[in-house]
Amino acid sequence: PLNAQLIRNVIMSAHALHDHIVHFYHLSALDWVDVVASLKADPEKVEYWKNWLTQFGDEKKIGLAWYTRKGYVEPESLMTDKGVYFDLQYQDSEKSVGEPTGVQKVPFDVTGDFENLFAFVKALDQVNTVTQTLCHVAGSQGTRCKAVIPPNNGEVKFFLWYYGDPNPVCESPIYPNMTVYRGIDEFRNSKT
């Protein structure tokens, strides 16, 4: 029947279109698209943020994030290093821990403006955070990162952060610029 042929043709056309898109983007596009380069911060934006950060003096510039859906630590407990702290918390955490005192707000949307987030993190001296997305941003930009596994996730040896290392403080096997702490007490007591 004619309707069956029309439906078959529509389904075959949709499948062919889908197949071409999938095979191009998943298989062939990587020949032309440099995925790793997409993680590099725009040098002009990095320079802009370095200049912007000079208004805060010569102290170390440190990004701060204290909350993840798996847990949180009090923001002040991550503020052990001497320096100026910048709020890079991307979730609405004010309900659970409140707004930290002495932390500067950044003039862009941390949740949606990834170009500025990557450039800003690259311009910082260091990031202190719980294990969350910001770790990967700092790791990909080569910015020194101190990451704490939140208390309710402290007993889990997630391979990304430990890779079987039994020590309470260890270097990340993925990012050479990151130190991972099993808990906030290890973070406070560490000399790194």
C-alpha positions in Angstrom: 0.0 0.0 0.0 1.0 3.6 -0.6 0.9 4.7 3.0 3.3 1.8 4.0 5.8 2.8 1.3 5.6 6.5 2.4 6.2 5.6 6.1 9.1 3.2 5.1 10.7 6.0 3.0 10.4 8.5 5.8 12.0 6.0 8.3 14.8 5.1 5.9 15.5 8.8 5.2 15.5 9.6 8.9 17.9 6.7 9.5 20.2 7.8 6.7 20.3 11.3 8.0 21.0 10.1 11.6 23.6 7.7 10.3 25.5 10.4 8.4 25.5 12.8 11.4 26.6 10.1 13.8 29.4 8.8 11.6 30.7 12.3 10.8 30.7 13.7 14.4 31.7 10.5 16.2 34.2 9.0 13.7 35.4 11.5 11.1 35.1 14.9 12.8 38.1 14.1 15.1 40.3 14.2 12.1 39.6 18.0 11.9 38.5 19.0 15.4 41.1 19.3 18.1 39.1 18.4 21.2 42.0 19.0 23.6 42.5 22.6 22.2 38.9 23.4 23.2 40.0 23.1 26.9 42.7 25.8 26.5 41.8 29.2 27.8 41.7 32.2 25.5 45.1 33.9 26.0 43.5 37.4 25.6 40.9 36.6 28.3 43.6 35.2 30.6 45.6 38.4 30.2 42.4 40.5 30.9 41.8 38.5 34.1 45.4 38.8 35.2 45.2 42.6 34.8 41.8 42.6 36.7 43.3 40.6 39.6 46.1 43.2 40.1 43.6 45.4 41.9 43.7 43.0 44.8 47.4 43.5 45.5 50.4 41.2 45.5 48.9 38.4 47.6 48.2 35.0 46.2 44.9 34.8 44.2 42.9 31.7 45.2 39.7 30.3 43.7 37.3 28.7 46.2 34.5 26.2 45.9 33.1 24.3 48.9 30.0 22.5 47.8 29.2 19.5 45.5 26.1 17.4 45.3 28.0 14.7 47.2 28.8 16.9 50.2 30.3 20.1 51.3 32.8 21.5 53.8 32.6 24.9 55.5 34.2 27.4 53.1 36.4 28.9 55.9 38.0 25.5 56.4 39.4 25.7 52.9 40.8 29.1 53.4 44.1 28.0 55.0 46.5 29.7 52.6 47.3 33.4 52.8 45.8 35.2 49.9 42.7 36.8 48.4 39.8 34.3 47.8 37.4 34.3 44.9 34.0 32.6 44.9 33.9 30.0 42.1 31.0 28.0 43.6 28.7 27.1 40.7 25.7 25.7 42.6 23.3 27.4 44.9 25.0 26.4 48.2 23.8 29.4 50.3 21.0 27.2 51.6 23.3 24.7 53.1 26.4 26.6 54.3 25.7 30.3 53.8 27.8 32.9 52.1 31.5 32.8 53.2 33.0 35.9 54.6 36.0 37.6 53.0 35.5 36.0 49.6 35.4 38.1 46.5 32.6 37.7 43.9 33.7 37.3 40.3 32.0 39.5 37.7 30.7 36.7 35.4 28.3 33.8 35.6 30.3 30.8 36.9 27.6 28.4 35.8 27.3 29.4 32.2 30.3 31.5 31.0 32.9 28.8 30.6 35.2 30.9 28.5 35.7 33.3 31.3 35.7 30.6 33.9 38.6 28.8 32.2 40.5 32.0 31.6 39.9 33.2 35.2 41.1 29.9 36.7 44.2 30.0 34.4 44.9 33.6 35.8 44.7 32.4 39.4 47.6 31.2 41.5 45.7 28.4 43.1 42.3 26.8 43.6 41.1 25.3 46.9 38.0 23.2 46.4 36.1 20.0 47.2 36.2 17.3 44.5 34.0 18.7 41.7 34.0 20.2 38.3 36.4 23.0 39.3 39.1 20.4 39.9 39.0 19.5 36.2 39.0 23.1 35.1 42.1 23.8 37.3 43.7 20.6 36.2 43.2 21.3 32.5 44.6 24.8 32.9 47.7 23.8 34.8 46.6 25.9 37.9 47.7 24.5 41.3 44.7 22.8 42.9 44.1 21.5 46.4 41.0 19.2 46.3 39.2 17.8 49.4 36.9 14.8 49.2 33.8 15.9 51.2 33.1 14.1 54.5 30.2 11.9 53.3 32.3 10.7 50.4 35.6 10.4 52.3 35.7 6.6 52.5 35.2 6.1 48.8 38.4 5.5 46.8 37.1 6.9 43.6 39.8 6.0 41.0 39.9 9.5 39.5 41.2 11.0 42.8 43.3 8.1 44.3 43.9 5.3 41.8 44.5 3.0 44.8 46.8 5.2 46.7 46.3 4.4 50.5 47.8 7.7 51.7 45.4 10.4 53.1 47.1 13.0 50.9 48.2 12.1 47.4 49.0 13.7 44.0 46.4 13.2 41.3 47.4 10.6 38.7 45.6 12.6 36.1 46.6 16.2 36.9 50.2 16.8 38.0 49.3 20.2 39.5 46.7 18.7 41.9 46.9 17.4 45.4 43.9 15.4 46.8 43.0 15.2 50.5 40.8 12.4 51.9 39.2 14.8 54.3 39.2 18.3 55.7 41.5 17.3 58.6 44.1 16.1 56.2 43.8 19.3 54.3 44.2 21.5 57.4 47.2 19.5 58.7 49.0 19.2 55.4 52.1 21.2 54.6 51.6 21.1 50.8 
